[in-house]
């Protein structure tokens, strides 16, 4: 799925609004193509998922914590 410039700007704006004042608390790698991170912002904890697989590439806020990839 390709995002238009307006859609991409909206995603960046949301992430910036939620994450800019936060600090990264934890990283996990649930798969070889994804990274999950926990960010602590004033008054809240936020989870972010980054997926790099070609057909599923995305970055977004998520509610659930992910498991770590087993070596």
NORKA-V623797 format. One record per pair of residues at least 24 apart in sequence whose C-alpha atoms are under 6 Angstrom apart, sorted by sequence separation. I is the first residue (numbers start at 1). J is the second residue. If there is no record, write none. Layout:
I;J / I;J
This chain:
30;67 / 30;68 / 31;69 / 29;68 / 30;69 / 28;68 / 29;69
